[in-house]
Structure formats: structure tokens, C-alpha cells
Amino acid sequence: MPAPQLEDIYNFLKISDSIATSGQPTEEQFSAIKESGYQIVVNLALPESPNALPDEKKVVELHDMQYVHIPVVWENPTIEDVAHFFSIMQANVDKNIFVHCAANMRVSAFIYLYRRIYQDISDEEAKKNLYKLWVPNPVWQKFMEQVIEYLT
């Protein structure tokens, strides 16, 4: 059986040389994440999300990567959630970060916001990656507008 590839991870999307995103990786796919040079895994999914790994922290740490879990409730993302995410991203700008959730929808919204606010990427450019995965529903659209208004 061939070794897992990053491109095989559900909804995988490379954002930059140091940031990639996806839906939930399988246990085996964390080896591909490590082999591709990622040092930190940030999980925005809930522990009870579809396909969530009950021992993901252990799996990630066995691959000698740092694990950060910020469980974001799908129906109710908060400013606190995104602020925590921004603090992790800003504290590790010198590292390669792999961010995932269940389907790369929470993540794509958070990455869109991060790129707009912290990386000075234009709205049009930042939305390209967001729209590759989905068009945010009204809850997430309102949330993103609130974050931009609140933090810019």
C-alpha cells in the first residue's frame, strides 16, 4: 500500500509554504503531515465531529508534532475562538502549521480572517481559497463580518 500523501487528505488545501489546511486526517495521514515538514497541528473540530480521532493529540505527539485543539462549535463560532487561533498562528509564524477541522469549512473561514487581518492579503485574494471549499452560510458570513469589524 502506498504511503499516504497530503493531497489524499479530505479537502486538503495548501495555503502557503508554511500553512496547509484540510478536513479530518486519518491516523495514517498524520505521517504524511509530519513528513511534509509540518511542526504544529491545529484542530478546530469538536471531539464528537464526524470521523474525529478520539486520541488525536496522542497520534500527533507520537509524530513529534505539537498539537493544539480549539473546539469551535459549528453553529456558534466566537470571537474568543478566533482570537485563540490568531494567537497560536502569530506565536508560531516561524513554523509550518497544519490546520484542520471536520471538513475544512471552519478552518477556511479562520484562515481567510487570519490572512486578511494579519498577512495583509486582499479580500479578493483571501476569498479565493475560502471559495474553493465553500461559500459561508449566514451564520459564518455574519461571524466573519463581525471579526473583521471588531479586529480591524
N, CA, C and O atoms as a GROMACS GRO file, in nm:
protein
  608
    1MET      N    1   0.085  -0.119   0.000
    1MET     CA    2   0.000   0.000   0.000
    1MET      C    3   0.089   0.125   0.000
    1MET      O    4   0.181   0.136   0.081
    2PRO      N    5   0.062   0.219  -0.092
    2PRO     CA    6   0.147   0.338  -0.097
    2PRO      C    7   0.132   0.425   0.028
    2PRO      O    8   0.029   0.423   0.095
    3ALA      N    9   0.239   0.499   0.058
    3ALA     CA   10   0.237   0.588   0.175
    3ALA      C   11   0.133   0.698   0.152
    3ALA      O   12   0.113   0.743   0.039
    4PRO      N   13   0.066   0.740   0.259
    4PRO     CA   14  -0.034   0.847   0.245
    4PRO      C   15   0.030   0.977   0.193
    4PRO      O   16   0.143   1.010   0.229
    5GLN      N   17  -0.044   1.047   0.110
    5GLN     CA   18   0.001   1.175   0.056
    5GLN      C   19  -0.089   1.286   0.110
    5GLN      O   20  -0.207   1.264   0.137
    6LEU      N   21  -0.033   1.405   0.125
    6LEU     CA   22  -0.113   1.518   0.172
    6LEU      C   23  -0.237   1.539   0.085
    6LEU      O   24  -0.345   1.567   0.136
    7GLU      N   25  -0.220   1.526  -0.046
    7GLU     CA   26  -0.329   1.550  -0.140
    7GLU      C   27  -0.445   1.453  -0.120
    7GLU      O   28  -0.556   1.479  -0.166
    8ASP      N   29  -0.420   1.341  -0.051
    8ASP     CA   30  -0.526   1.243  -0.026
    8ASP      C   31  -0.613   1.279   0.094
    8ASP      O   32  -0.719   1.220   0.113
    9ILE      N   33  -0.568   1.376   0.173
    9ILE     CA   34  -0.645   1.415   0.292
    9ILE      C   35  -0.770   1.491   0.246
    9ILE      O   36  -0.762   1.576   0.156
   10TYR      N   37  -0.882   1.461   0.307
   10TYR     CA   38  -1.010   1.520   0.270
   10TYR      C   39  -1.002   1.674   0.266
   10TYR      O   40  -0.964   1.737   0.365
   11ASN      N   41  -1.038   1.732   0.152
   11ASN     CA   42  -1.039   1.878   0.132
   11ASN      C   43  -0.906   1.946   0.162
   11ASN      O   44  -0.903   2.059   0.210
   12PHE      N   45  -0.795   1.877   0.134
   12PHE     CA   46  -0.662   1.935   0.155
   12PHE      C   47  -0.645   2.060   0.068
   12PHE      O   48  -0.685   2.061  -0.048
   13LEU      N   49  -0.585   2.163   0.127
   13LEU     CA   50  -0.555   2.286   0.053
   13LEU      C   51  -0.428   2.348   0.109
   13LEU      O   52  -0.420   2.381   0.227
   14LYS      N   53  -0.327   2.362   0.021
   14LYS     CA   54  -0.204   2.430   0.063
   14LYS      C   55  -0.226   2.580   0.045
   14LYS      O   56  -0.257   2.626  -0.065
   15ILE      N   57  -0.209   2.655   0.154
   15ILE     CA   58  -0.233   2.799   0.154
   15ILE      C   59  -0.106   2.875   0.121
   15ILE      O   60  -0.108   2.972   0.045
   16SER      N   61   0.007   2.831   0.179
   16SER     CA   62   0.136   2.897   0.158
   16SER      C   63   0.245   2.794   0.185
   16SER      O   64   0.216   2.677   0.208
   17ASP      N   65   0.370   2.839   0.182
   17ASP     CA   66   0.481   2.747   0.211
   17ASP      C   67   0.476   2.696   0.354
   17ASP      O   68   0.531   2.590   0.385
   18SER      N   69   0.410   2.771   0.443
   18SER     CA   70   0.411   2.732   0.584
   18SER      C   71   0.274   2.695   0.642
   18SER      O   72   0.265   2.654   0.758
   19ILE      N   73   0.168   2.708   0.563
   19ILE     CA   74   0.034   2.678   0.613
   19ILE      C   75  -0.041   2.589   0.514
   19ILE      O   76  -0.046   2.617   0.394
   20ALA      N   77  -0.099   2.481   0.567
   20ALA     CA   78  -0.189   2.396   0.488
   20ALA      C   79  -0.311   2.364   0.572
   20ALA      O   80  -0.306   2.369   0.695
   21THR      N   81  -0.421   2.333   0.504
   21THR     CA   82  -0.546   2.306   0.574
   21THR      C   83  -0.613   2.182   0.516
   21THR      O   84  -0.581   2.137   0.406
   22SER      N   85  -0.707   2.127   0.593
   22SER     CA   86  -0.783   2.012   0.543
   22SER      C   87  -0.902   1.983   0.633
   22SER      O   88  -0.922   2.046   0.737
   23GLY      N   89  -0.980   1.885   0.588
   23GLY     CA   90  -1.078   1.824   0.675
   23GLY      C   91  -1.004   1.725   0.765
   23GLY      O   92  -0.881   1.730   0.775
   24GLN      N   93  -1.076   1.636   0.831
   24GLN     CA   94  -1.017   1.544   0.928
   24GLN      C   95  -0.921   1.445   0.862
   24GLN      O   96  -0.962   1.365   0.778
   25PRO      N   97  -0.793   1.448   0.900
   25PRO     CA   98  -0.700   1.346   0.850
   25PRO      C   99  -0.724   1.213   0.923
   25PRO      O  100  -0.774   1.210   1.036
   26THR      N  101  -0.689   1.105   0.856
   26THR     CA  102  -0.692   0.973   0.922
   26THR      C  103  -0.566   0.960   1.006
   26THR      O  104  -0.473   1.040   0.994
   27GLU      N  105  -0.564   0.860   1.090
   27GLU     CA  106  -0.445   0.837   1.174
   27GLU      C  107  -0.320   0.822   1.088
   27GLU      O  108  -0.214   0.876   1.120
   28GLU      N  109  -0.332   0.747   0.977
   28GLU     CA  110  -0.218   0.722   0.888
   28GLU      C  111  -0.171   0.850   0.819
   28GLU      O  112  -0.052   0.866   0.792
   29GLN      N  113  -0.264   0.940   0.791
   29GLN     CA  114  -0.227   1.062   0.717
   29GLN      C  115  -0.143   1.159   0.799
   29GLN      O  116  -0.080   1.249   0.743
   30PHE      N  117  -0.141   1.142   0.933
   30PHE     CA  118  -0.055   1.229   1.012
   30PHE      C  119   0.093   1.205   0.984
   30PHE      O  120   0.175   1.294   1.005
   31SER      N  121   0.127   1.086   0.936
   31SER     CA  122   0.267   1.063   0.899
   31SER      C  123   0.304   1.147   0.776
   31SER      O  124   0.415   1.199   0.767
   32ALA      N  125   0.211   1.161   0.681
   32ALA     CA  126   0.236   1.245   0.563
   32ALA      C  127   0.248   1.392   0.604
   32ALA      O  128   0.329   1.466   0.547
   33ILE      N  129   0.168   1.432   0.702
   33ILE     CA  130   0.176   1.571   0.750
   33ILE      C  131   0.314   1.596   0.811
   33ILE      O  132   0.377   1.698   0.782
   34LYS      N  133   0.361   1.504   0.893
   34LYS     CA  134   0.494   1.516   0.954
   34LYS      C  135   0.603   1.515   0.847
   34LYS      O  136   0.693   1.599   0.849
   35GLU      N  137   0.595   1.419   0.755
   35GLU     CA  138   0.697   1.405   0.651
   35GLU      C  139   0.702   1.527   0.559
   35GLU      O  140   0.805   1.554   0.497
   36SER      N  141   0.592   1.601   0.551
   36SER     CA  142   0.589   1.721   0.468
   36SER      C  143   0.642   1.844   0.542
   36SER      O  144   0.640   1.955   0.488
   37GLY      N  145   0.689   1.824   0.665
   37GLY     CA  146   0.757   1.932   0.736
   37GLY      C  147   0.671   2.014   0.831
   37GLY      O  148   0.716   2.115   0.883
   38TYR      N  149   0.547   1.972   0.855
   38TYR     CA  150   0.462   2.048   0.948
   38TYR      C  151   0.503   2.016   1.091
   38TYR      O  152   0.530   1.901   1.126
   39GLN      N  153   0.506   2.121   1.172
   39GLN     CA  154   0.551   2.108   1.311
   39GLN      C  155   0.438   2.120   1.411
   39GLN      O  156   0.449   2.072   1.524
   40ILE      N  157   0.330   2.184   1.370
   40ILE     CA  158   0.216   2.208   1.459
   40ILE      C  159   0.088   2.166   1.387
   40ILE      O  160   0.069   2.197   1.270
   41VAL      N  161   0.002   2.096   1.460
   41VAL     CA  162  -0.131   2.061   1.408
   41VAL      C  163  -0.233   2.134   1.495
   41VAL      O  164  -0.235   2.118   1.617
   42VAL      N  165  -0.318   2.213   1.430
   42VAL     CA  166  -0.426   2.283   1.499
   42VAL      C  167  -0.557   2.220   1.454
   42VAL      O  168  -0.586   2.213   1.334
   43ASN      N  169  -0.636   2.175   1.550
   43ASN     CA  170  -0.763   2.110   1.523
   43ASN      C  171  -0.877   2.200   1.572
   43ASN      O  172  -0.885   2.231   1.690
   44LEU      N  173  -0.965   2.242   1.479
   44LEU     CA  174  -1.078   2.327   1.515
   44LEU      C  175  -1.209   2.249   1.527
   44LEU      O  176  -1.313   2.307   1.556
   45ALA      N  177  -1.203   2.118   1.505
   45ALA     CA  178  -1.325   2.037   1.513
   45ALA      C  179  -1.358   2.002   1.658
   45ALA      O  180  -1.273   2.008   1.747
   46LEU      N  181  -1.482   1.966   1.679
   46LEU     CA  182  -1.524   1.919   1.811
   46LEU      C  183  -1.483   1.773   1.827
   46LEU      O  184  -1.469   1.702   1.727
   47PRO      N  185  -1.464   1.726   1.951
   47PRO     CA  186  -1.427   1.585   1.972
   47PRO      C  187  -1.532   1.489   1.914
   47PRO      O  188  -1.499   1.377   1.876
   48GLU      N  189  -1.658   1.533   1.907
   48GLU     CA  190  -1.763   1.445   1.855
   48GLU      C  191  -1.793   1.469   1.707
   48GLU      O  192  -1.892   1.418   1.655
   49SER      N  193  -1.708   1.547   1.638
   49SER     CA  194  -1.727   1.570   1.494
   49SER      C  195  -1.714   1.439   1.417
   49SER      O  196  -1.648   1.346   1.463
   50PRO      N  197  -1.778   1.431   1.300
   50PRO     CA  198  -1.765   1.310   1.218
   50PRO      C  199  -1.619   1.276   1.192
   50PRO      O  200  -1.539   1.363   1.158
   51ASN      N  201  -1.586   1.150   1.206
   51ASN     CA  202  -1.450   1.098   1.179
   51ASN      C  203  -1.343   1.150   1.275
   51ASN      O  204  -1.224   1.126   1.252
   52ALA      N  205  -1.382   1.219   1.382
   52ALA     CA  206  -1.282   1.268   1.479
   52ALA      C  207  -1.205   1.150   1.538
   52ALA      O  208  -1.263   1.044   1.564
   53LEU      N  209  -1.076   1.170   1.557
   53LEU     CA  210  -0.994   1.066   1.620
   53LEU      C  211  -0.997   1.087   1.771
   53LEU      O  212  -0.960   1.194   1.818
   54PRO      N  213  -1.042   0.988   1.847
   54PRO     CA  214  -1.051   1.006   1.992
   54PRO      C  215  -0.917   1.034   2.059
   54PRO      O  216  -0.911   1.096   2.165
   55ASP      N  217  -0.810   0.987   1.997
   55ASP     CA  218  -0.676   1.004   2.056
   55ASP      C  219  -0.586   1.087   1.964
   55ASP      O  220  -0.467   1.059   1.952
   56GLU      N  221  -0.643   1.187   1.899
   56GLU     CA  222  -0.566   1.265   1.801
   56GLU      C  223  -0.443   1.331   1.863
   56GLU      O  224  -0.336   1.331   1.802
   57LYS      N  225  -0.457   1.387   1.982
   57LYS     CA  226  -0.343   1.452   2.048
   57LYS      C  227  -0.225   1.353   2.059
   57LYS      O  228  -0.111   1.387   2.029
   58LYS      N  229  -0.255   1.232   2.102
   58LYS     CA  230  -0.152   1.129   2.116
   58LYS      C  231  -0.090   1.095   1.981
   58LYS      O  232   0.032   1.083   1.968
   59VAL      N  233  -0.175   1.078   1.880
   59VAL     CA  234  -0.127   1.045   1.744
   59VAL      C  235  -0.032   1.154   1.694
   59VAL      O  236   0.076   1.124   1.643
   60VAL      N  237  -0.072   1.279   1.709
   60VAL     CA  238   0.010   1.392   1.662
   60VAL      C  239   0.142   1.397   1.739
   60VAL      O  240   0.249   1.414   1.679
   61GLU      N  241   0.135   1.382   1.869
   61GLU     CA  242   0.257   1.390   1.951
   61GLU      C  243   0.350   1.271   1.926
   61GLU      O  244   0.471   1.285   1.938
   62LEU      N  245   0.295   1.155   1.890
   62LEU     CA  246   0.380   1.040   1.854
   62LEU      C  247   0.460   1.070   1.726
   62LEU      O  248   0.566   1.012   1.704
   63HIS      N  249   0.407   1.159   1.643
   63HIS     CA  250   0.478   1.202   1.522
   63HIS      C  251   0.566   1.323   1.550
   63HIS      O  252   0.616   1.388   1.458
   64ASP      N  253   0.586   1.353   1.678
   64ASP     CA  254   0.676   1.461   1.719
   64ASP      C  255   0.633   1.597   1.665
   64ASP      O  256   0.715   1.679   1.624
   65MET      N  257   0.500   1.619   1.666
   65MET     CA  258   0.446   1.749   1.629
   65MET      C  259   0.369   1.802   1.750
   65MET      O  260   0.322   1.726   1.834
   66GLN      N  261   0.358   1.934   1.757
   66GLN     CA  262   0.280   1.998   1.864
   66GLN      C  263   0.132   1.993   1.825
   66GLN      O  264   0.098   2.007   1.708
   67TYR      N  265   0.045   1.973   1.924
   67TYR     CA  266  -0.099   1.963   1.900
   67TYR      C  267  -0.172   2.074   1.975
   67TYR      O  268  -0.151   2.093   2.094
   68VAL      N  269  -0.258   2.145   1.903
   68VAL     CA  270  -0.340   2.249   1.964
   68VAL      C  271  -0.485   2.221   1.925
   68VAL      O  272  -0.516   2.206   1.807
   69HIS      N  273  -0.573   2.213   2.025
   69HIS     CA  274  -0.714   2.189   1.997
   69HIS      C  275  -0.797   2.309   2.040
   69HIS      O  276  -0.799   2.346   2.157
   70ILE      N  277  -0.865   2.369   1.944
   70ILE     CA  278  -0.956   2.480   1.970
   70ILE      C  279  -1.092   2.436   1.917
   70ILE      O  280  -1.125   2.461   1.802
   71PRO      N  281  -1.173   2.368   2.001
   71PRO     CA  282  -1.302   2.319   1.953
   71PRO      C  283  -1.399   2.434   1.923
   71PRO      O  284  -1.440   2.507   2.013
   72VAL      N  285  -1.435   2.448   1.797
   72VAL     CA  286  -1.524   2.556   1.752
   72VAL      C  287  -1.661   2.496   1.722
   72VAL      O  288  -1.674   2.408   1.637
   73VAL      N  289  -1.762   2.544   1.792
   73VAL     CA  290  -1.898   2.496   1.770
   73VAL      C  291  -1.947   2.549   1.635
   73VAL      O  292  -1.951   2.670   1.613
   74TRP      N  293  -1.985   2.458   1.546
   74TRP     CA  294  -2.022   2.492   1.408
   74TRP      C  295  -2.129   2.601   1.404
   74TRP      O  296  -2.118   2.696   1.327
   75GLU      N  297  -2.233   2.588   1.487
   75GLU     CA  298  -2.345   2.680   1.484
   75GLU      C  299  -2.316   2.810   1.561
   75GLU      O  300  -2.397   2.903   1.558
   76ASN      N  301  -2.201   2.816   1.630
   76ASN     CA  302  -2.175   2.932   1.715
   76ASN      C  303  -2.025   2.961   1.729
   76ASN      O  304  -1.971   2.950   1.839
   77PRO      N  305  -1.958   2.998   1.619
   77PRO     CA  306  -1.817   3.037   1.631
   77PRO      C  307  -1.810   3.168   1.711
   77PRO      O  308  -1.899   3.252   1.702
   78THR      N  309  -1.704   3.184   1.790
   78THR     CA  310  -1.695   3.302   1.876
   78THR      C  311  -1.567   3.383   1.848
   78THR      O  312  -1.470   3.332   1.792
   79ILE      N  313  -1.572   3.508   1.889
   79ILE     CA  314  -1.454   3.595   1.881
   79ILE      C  315  -1.341   3.532   1.962
   79ILE      O  316  -1.225   3.539   1.922
   80GLU      N  317  -1.374   3.472   2.078
   80GLU     CA  318  -1.272   3.407   2.162
   80GLU      C  319  -1.204   3.293   2.087
   80GLU      O  320  -1.082   3.277   2.096
   81ASP      N  321  -1.283   3.214   2.013
   81ASP     CA  322  -1.226   3.104   1.934
   81ASP      C  323  -1.123   3.157   1.834
   81ASP      O  324  -1.010   3.109   1.827
   82VAL      N  325  -1.165   3.256   1.757
   82VAL     CA  326  -1.077   3.306   1.652
   82VAL      C  327  -0.957   3.382   1.711
   82VAL      O  328  -0.848   3.378   1.655
   83ALA      N  329  -0.978   3.449   1.824
   83ALA     CA  330  -0.866   3.518   1.890
   83ALA      C  331  -0.763   3.417   1.939
   83ALA      O  332  -0.642   3.440   1.927
   84HIS      N  333  -0.809   3.304   1.994
   84HIS     CA  334  -0.718   3.198   2.037
   84HIS      C  335  -0.641   3.144   1.916
   84HIS      O  336  -0.519   3.126   1.923
   85PHE      N  337  -0.711   3.120   1.807
   85PHE     CA  338  -0.649   3.073   1.683
   85PHE      C  339  -0.543   3.173   1.635
   85PHE      O  340  -0.432   3.134   1.601
   86PHE      N  341  -0.578   3.302   1.631
   86PHE     CA  342  -0.483   3.404   1.587
   86PHE      C  343  -0.359   3.405   1.676
   86PHE      O  344  -0.248   3.421   1.626
   87SER      N  345  -0.377   3.388   1.806
   87SER     CA  346  -0.262   3.391   1.898
   87SER      C  347  -0.168   3.273   1.870
   87SER      O  348  -0.046   3.288   1.876
   88ILE      N  349  -0.224   3.157   1.841
   88ILE     CA  350  -0.142   3.038   1.807
   88ILE      C  351  -0.067   3.064   1.676
   88ILE      O  352   0.053   3.038   1.665
   89MET      N  353  -0.138   3.116   1.576
   89MET     CA  354  -0.075   3.141   1.446
   89MET      C  355   0.037   3.246   1.460
   89MET      O  356   0.145   3.229   1.404
   90GLN      N  357   0.011   3.352   1.532
   90GLN     CA  358   0.109   3.460   1.547
   90GLN      C  359   0.230   3.416   1.630
   90GLN      O  360   0.342   3.460   1.604
   91ALA      N  361   0.208   3.330   1.729
   91ALA     CA  362   0.318   3.283   1.813
   91ALA      C  363   0.408   3.185   1.738
   91ALA      O  364   0.519   3.155   1.782
   92ASN      N  365   0.360   3.135   1.624
   92ASN     CA  366   0.434   3.032   1.551
   92ASN      C  367   0.456   3.067   1.404
   92ASN      O  368   0.459   2.979   1.318
   93VAL      N  369   0.471   3.196   1.375
   93VAL     CA  370   0.488   3.237   1.235
   93VAL      C  371   0.614   3.177   1.171
   93VAL      O  372   0.625   3.171   1.049
   94ASP      N  373   0.708   3.134   1.255
   94ASP     CA  374   0.832   3.077   1.204
   94ASP      C  375   0.822   2.925   1.186
   94ASP      O  376   0.922   2.860   1.155
   95LYS      N  377   0.703   2.868   1.205
   95LYS     CA  378   0.686   2.723   1.195
   95LYS      C  379   0.587   2.688   1.085
   95LYS      O  380   0.511   2.773   1.038
   96ASN      N  381   0.590   2.562   1.044
   96ASN     CA  382   0.494   2.511   0.947
   96ASN      C  383   0.374   2.458   1.022
   96ASN      O  384   0.387   2.372   1.110
   97ILE      N  385   0.255   2.509   0.988
   97ILE     CA  386   0.134   2.478   1.062
   97ILE      C  387   0.031   2.411   0.972
   97ILE      O  388   0.003   2.458   0.861
   98PHE      N  389  -0.024   2.301   1.021
   98PHE     CA  390  -0.130   2.228   0.951
   98PHE      C  391  -0.257   2.246   1.033
   98PHE      O  392  -0.263   2.206   1.149
   99VAL      N  393  -0.359   2.306   0.972
   99VAL     CA  394  -0.484   2.335   1.042
   99VAL      C  395  -0.596   2.252   0.982
   99VAL      O  396  -0.613   2.250   0.860
  100HIS      N  397  -0.672   2.183   1.067
  100HIS     CA  398  -0.784   2.105   1.014
  100HIS      C  399  -0.905   2.116   1.104
  100HIS      O  400  -0.897   2.157   1.220
  101CYS      N  401  -1.019   2.077   1.048
  101CYS     CA  402  -1.143   2.058   1.123
  101CYS      C  403  -1.209   1.936   1.060
  101CYS      O  404  -1.139   1.852   1.005
  102ALA      N  405  -1.338   1.923   1.067
  102ALA     CA  406  -1.404   1.806   1.010
  102ALA      C  407  -1.403   1.809   0.857
  102ALA      O  408  -1.377   1.707   0.794
  103ALA      N  409  -1.433   1.926   0.798
  103ALA     CA  410  -1.447   1.934   0.652
  103ALA      C  411  -1.371   2.049   0.588
  103ALA      O  412  -1.386   2.073   0.468
  104ASN      N  413  -1.289   2.121   0.664
  104ASN     CA  414  -1.214   2.238   0.619
  104ASN      C  415  -1.305   2.358   0.592
  104ASN      O  416  -1.273   2.443   0.509
  105MET      N  417  -1.416   2.364   0.660
  105MET     CA  418  -1.503   2.480   0.646
  105MET      C  419  -1.476   2.581   0.758
  105MET      O  420  -1.456   2.699   0.731
  106ARG      N  421  -1.474   2.536   0.883
  106ARG     CA  422  -1.434   2.623   0.994
  106ARG      C  423  -1.295   2.681   0.965
  106ARG      O  424  -1.272   2.801   0.977
  107VAL      N  425  -1.206   2.591   0.929
  107VAL     CA  426  -1.066   2.630   0.906
  107VAL      C  427  -1.055   2.733   0.793
  107VAL      O  428  -0.983   2.832   0.806
  108SER      N  429  -1.124   2.709   0.683
  108SER     CA  430  -1.111   2.802   0.570
  108SER      C  431  -1.159   2.942   0.609
  108SER      O  432  -1.102   3.041   0.564
  109ALA      N  433  -1.262   2.950   0.693
  109ALA     CA  434  -1.310   3.081   0.740
  109ALA      C  435  -1.206   3.146   0.832
  109ALA      O  436  -1.178   3.265   0.819
  110PHE      N  437  -1.149   3.067   0.924
  110PHE     CA  438  -1.049   3.122   1.016
  110PHE      C  439  -0.924   3.165   0.940
  110PHE      O  440  -0.866   3.269   0.970
  111ILE      N  441  -0.882   3.085   0.842
  111ILE     CA  442  -0.763   3.119   0.762
  111ILE      C  443  -0.790   3.244   0.677
  111ILE      O  444  -0.703   3.330   0.663
  112TYR      N  445  -0.909   3.252   0.620
  112TYR     CA  446  -0.947   3.373   0.546
  112TYR      C  447  -0.930   3.496   0.635
  112TYR      O  448  -0.869   3.595   0.594
  113LEU      N  449  -0.982   3.489   0.757
  113LEU     CA  450  -0.972   3.601   0.850
  113LEU      C  451  -0.827   3.629   0.889
  113LEU      O  452  -0.786   3.745   0.894
  114TYR      N  453  -0.751   3.525   0.915
  114TYR     CA  454  -0.610   3.541   0.952
  114TYR      C  455  -0.532   3.611   0.840
  114TYR      O  456  -0.455   3.703   0.865
  115ARG      N  457  -0.554   3.566   0.719
  115ARG     CA  458  -0.481   3.624   0.606
  115ARG      C  459  -0.521   3.770   0.584
  115ARG      O  460  -0.436   3.854   0.555
  116ARG      N  461  -0.648   3.799   0.598
  116ARG     CA  462  -0.697   3.938   0.583
  116ARG      C  463  -0.637   4.029   0.691
  116ARG      O  464  -0.586   4.137   0.661
  117ILE      N  465  -0.642   3.985   0.815
  117ILE     CA  466  -0.608   4.071   0.929
  117ILE      C  467  -0.458   4.075   0.958
  117ILE      O  468  -0.404   4.180   0.989
  118TYR      N  469  -0.391   3.960   0.948
  118TYR     CA  470  -0.251   3.953   0.990
  118TYR      C  471  -0.150   3.947   0.875
  118TYR      O  472  -0.034   3.984   0.893
  119GLN      N  473  -0.194   3.901   0.759
  119GLN     CA  474  -0.098   3.886   0.649
  119GLN      C  475  -0.119   3.990   0.540
  119GLN      O  476  -0.052   3.987   0.436
  120ASP      N  477  -0.211   4.083   0.563
  120ASP     CA  478  -0.234   4.192   0.469
  120ASP      C  479  -0.265   4.142   0.329
  120ASP      O  480  -0.222   4.201   0.230
  121ILE      N  481  -0.340   4.033   0.321
  121ILE     CA  482  -0.384   3.977   0.192
  121ILE      C  483  -0.516   4.045   0.157
  121ILE      O  484  -0.600   4.067   0.245
  122SER      N  485  -0.535   4.078   0.032
  122SER     CA  486  -0.660   4.146  -0.007
  122SER      C  487  -0.780   4.054   0.015
  122SER      O  488  -0.766   3.931   0.018
  123ASP      N  489  -0.895   4.115   0.030
  123ASP     CA  490  -1.018   4.038   0.049
  123ASP      C  491  -1.039   3.944  -0.070
  123ASP      O  492  -1.071   3.826  -0.052
  124GLU      N  493  -1.021   3.995  -0.189
  124GLU     CA  494  -1.040   3.916  -0.311
  124GLU      C  495  -0.948   3.794  -0.312
  124GLU      O  496  -0.991   3.682  -0.341
  125GLU      N  497  -0.821   3.816  -0.281
  125GLU     CA  498  -0.723   3.707  -0.281
  125GLU      C  499  -0.754   3.606  -0.171
  125GLU      O  500  -0.750   3.485  -0.194
  126ALA      N  501  -0.785   3.654  -0.052
  126ALA     CA  502  -0.814   3.564   0.061
  126ALA      C  503  -0.939   3.481   0.036
  126ALA      O  504  -0.948   3.366   0.079
  127LYS      N  505  -1.035   3.540  -0.034
  127LYS     CA  506  -1.161   3.467  -0.061
  127LYS      C  507  -1.143   3.355  -0.163
  127LYS      O  508  -1.222   3.262  -0.166
  128LYS      N  509  -1.039   3.364  -0.247
  128LYS     CA  510  -1.017   3.260  -0.348
  128LYS      C  511  -1.007   3.122  -0.282
  128LYS      O  512  -1.074   3.027  -0.324
  129ASN      N  513  -0.924   3.111  -0.177
  129ASN     CA  514  -0.910   2.982  -0.109
  129ASN      C  515  -1.036   2.945  -0.032
  129ASN      O  516  -1.075   2.829  -0.029
  130LEU      N  517  -1.099   3.043   0.029
  130LEU     CA  518  -1.224   3.017   0.102
  130LEU      C  519  -1.328   2.957   0.007
  130LEU      O  520  -1.390   2.856   0.039
  131TYR      N  521  -1.346   3.020  -0.109
  131TYR     CA  522  -1.450   2.975  -0.202
  131TYR      C  523  -1.415   2.846  -0.275
  131TYR      O  524  -1.502   2.784  -0.335
  132LYS      N  525  -1.288   2.804  -0.270
  132LYS     CA  526  -1.253   2.673  -0.326
  132LYS      C  527  -1.323   2.563  -0.247
  132LYS      O  528  -1.349   2.455  -0.300
  133LEU      N  529  -1.354   2.592  -0.120
  133LEU     CA  530  -1.411   2.490  -0.032
  133LEU      C  531  -1.560   2.507  -0.008
  133LEU      O  532  -1.634   2.409  -0.002
  134TRP      N  533  -1.604   2.631   0.005
  134TRP     CA  534  -1.747   2.656   0.030
  134TRP      C  535  -1.776   2.805   0.028
  134TRP      O  536  -1.685   2.887   0.037
  135VAL      N  537  -1.903   2.838   0.016
  135VAL     CA  538  -1.948   2.975   0.036
  135VAL      C  539  -2.013   2.977   0.174
  135VAL      O  540  -2.112   2.907   0.197
  136PRO      N  541  -1.957   3.055   0.265
  136PRO     CA  542  -2.007   3.052   0.403
  136PRO      C  543  -2.158   3.076   0.414
  136PRO      O  544  -2.216   3.161   0.344
  137ASN      N  545  -2.219   2.999   0.503
  137ASN     CA  546  -2.362   3.013   0.529
  137ASN      C  547  -2.386   3.142   0.607
  137ASN      O  548  -2.289   3.207   0.646
  138PRO      N  549  -2.510   3.182   0.632
  138PRO     CA  550  -2.537   3.309   0.700
  138PRO      C  551  -2.470   3.321   0.838
  138PRO      O  552  -2.423   3.429   0.874
  139VAL      N  553  -2.465   3.213   0.915
  139VAL     CA  554  -2.400   3.217   1.048
  139VAL      C  555  -2.253   3.255   1.033
  139VAL      O  556  -2.203   3.343   1.103
  140TRP      N  557  -2.185   3.188   0.943
  140TRP     CA  558  -2.041   3.211   0.925
  140TRP      C  559  -2.014   3.344   0.854
  140TRP      O  560  -1.914   3.411   0.884
  141GLN      N  561  -2.101   3.383   0.762
  141GLN     CA  562  -2.084   3.511   0.694
  141GLN      C  563  -2.092   3.625   0.797
  141GLN      O  564  -2.010   3.716   0.795
  142LYS      N  565  -2.191   3.618   0.885
  142LYS     CA  566  -2.208   3.721   0.988
  142LYS      C  567  -2.088   3.719   1.084
  142LYS      O  568  -2.037   3.824   1.123
  143PHE      N  569  -2.044   3.599   1.120
  143PHE     CA  570  -1.929   3.586   1.210
  143PHE      C  571  -1.805   3.652   1.148
  143PHE      O  572  -1.736   3.728   1.215
  144MET      N  573  -1.777   3.622   1.023
  144MET     CA  574  -1.658   3.678   0.957
  144MET      C  575  -1.667   3.831   0.950
  144MET      O  576  -1.568   3.900   0.973
  145GLU      N  577  -1.784   3.883   0.920
  145GLU     CA  578  -1.802   4.028   0.916
  145GLU      C  579  -1.778   4.089   1.055
  145GLU      O  580  -1.716   4.195   1.067
  146GLN      N  581  -1.828   4.023   1.159
  146GLN     CA  582  -1.808   4.073   1.297
  146GLN      C  583  -1.660   4.074   1.334
  146GLN      O  584  -1.612   4.170   1.395
  147VAL      N  585  -1.588   3.968   1.298
  147VAL     CA  586  -1.446   3.961   1.330
  147VAL      C  587  -1.370   4.072   1.259
  147VAL      O  588  -1.286   4.139   1.320
  148ILE      N  589  -1.397   4.093   1.133
  148ILE     CA  590  -1.328   4.198   1.057
  148ILE      C  591  -1.359   4.336   1.118
  148ILE      O  592  -1.270   4.420   1.131
  149GLU      N  593  -1.484   4.357   1.152
  149GLU     CA  594  -1.523   4.484   1.212
  149GLU      C  595  -1.458   4.503   1.349
  149GLU      O  596  -1.411   4.612   1.382
  150TYR      N  597  -1.454   4.397   1.428
  150TYR     CA  598  -1.403   4.401   1.564
  150TYR      C  599  -1.251   4.414   1.568
  150TYR      O  600  -1.197   4.483   1.656
  151LEU      N  601  -1.182   4.351   1.476
  151LEU     CA  602  -1.035   4.342   1.484
  151LEU      C  603  -0.960   4.428   1.383
  151LEU      O  604  -0.837   4.424   1.378
  152THR      N  605  -1.030   4.504   1.302
  152THR     CA  606  -0.956   4.588   1.207
  152THR      C  607  -0.987   4.735   1.230
  152THR      O  608  -0.934   4.820   1.159
   0.00000   0.00000   0.00000
